[in-house]
């Protein structure tokens, strides 16, 4: 059975840092295209970052230079390091598998809430 | 403002059919067969309902169907049930540097 479990969210002041983790079971993270998608309270979905199986990474313009996606193959875990956090980064962050060579998102975690406020 | 345009809300009675539209451009919806649809109940993660315009993942009811004409994709739900009440989002690959664009979401109310 496939399961993605995100942790690491919480309340953080503007300018602070957080690292989100996504522990995956049921498939191998390093063999798949992984994504972080976020949803601000009461708002729609926005992709944040992709990591391809080969290691290439992509970021939305709104987080480029501040967020870093990475993975630990030995732990089958995906990470999102978030630095210089802004109020507008407040959202539920979902760890998501993107179907390989396609552009749909087939497995989602339950999400972790990041609140940036003073 | 979302890149793909969806109606903010639609409604229907049990047993009826409804259609949710998703309008983009020739750089996304109109140019590729990579439109997908997601259902999201309050407090829950989105769930994939349709991919590659018309395909249904295993386990998704055949009451859900997708189509596309020009720059507009559509999700049709037939024989509406109370459990279909949720938010629905469309997405598409885009040739721009954005890579993936989402719609703003449509709230479906089952009357």
Interface residues (C-beta under 8 A of the other chain):
Chain A: X44 X45 X46 X47 X50 X58 X60 X61 X94 X99 X102 X103 X104 X105 X106 X108 X109 X110 X111
Chain B: X2 X32 X34 X36 X38 X44 X45 X46 X47 X48 X51 X52 X57 X89 X91 X92 X93 X97 X98 X99 X100 X102 X103 X104 X105
